[in-house]
Amino acid sequence: MEEKYGSRDILLMMLITSILTGIFHLIFFNAALLGASGLVFMFIVLVSFADAKDGSIPLTFILVILFFIGKEIMNATHQDNISQYAHILGGIMGTVFGFAASKEKKITTGT
């Protein structure tokens, strides 16, 4: 991921995702948020864009959304100590960053 997006952009993506996940959790939940699972889900979705060409939607992205994020949406109503909403938000941020990076790449290459 670091070779594709660069260290600075990866750090920026991590910071934005962490801050937004923290703010979302503070607004809607009254419990501690521990770990970096939201970032992991951001990277899972982001890696599915690794071979995206011409701004198209890769099959790997569709499968990741169906299986990983779909499972978290289904489990979101369970009472456990796992923040499925952090996973979902991390996946959303990975999607936003993936599409933004593929459009940026298209613009910078001139195609």
C-alpha positions, -999 to +999 in steps of 0.1 A: +000+000+000+028+024+009+044+019-026+011+027-043-001+056-022+031+069-005+039+072+032+025+107+035-009+098+020-012+066+040-005+086+072-031+112+062-056+085+055-050+068+088-053+102+107-085+111+089-101+077+095-090+076+132-103+111+139-137+106+121-142+072+138-134+087+172-158+116+167-185+093+154-181+070+184-181+099+209-213+112+194-233+080+193-219+056+219-211+057+256-183+032+257-145+031+252-132+026+217-100+006+217-078-008+189-073+000+153-098-023+136-114+006+118-080+013+102-077-024+093-110-023+075-099+009+057-068-010+045-088-041+035-111-020+013-082+002+000-061-028-010-091-040-032-084-009-053-047-019-059-053-029-096-081-005-104-079+007-140-095+038-156-116+046-126-135+013-130-149-006-100-128-037-093-144-071-087-123-074-055-138-043-042-174-056-047-165-089-030-148-071-001-179-049+004-202-079+002-183-102+025-164-080+050-186-050+053-218-069+048-209-091+077-203-061+099-236-046+089-254-078+098-236-080+132-241-043+140-272-050+162-255-076+184-245-066+219-208-074+222-176-055+228-168-051+191-175-018+174-189-029+141-196+008+133-159+015+135-153-013+110-181+000+087-168+036+089-133+024+082-146+005+051-164+037+040-133+057+043-113+031+024-139+033-004-136+071-004-098+071-005-097+043-031-120+061-055-103+094-049-069+079-056-081+062-088-095+095-101-063+113-090-042+087-109-064+092-140-060+130-139-022+129-133-015+104-161-036+123-186-058+094-196 
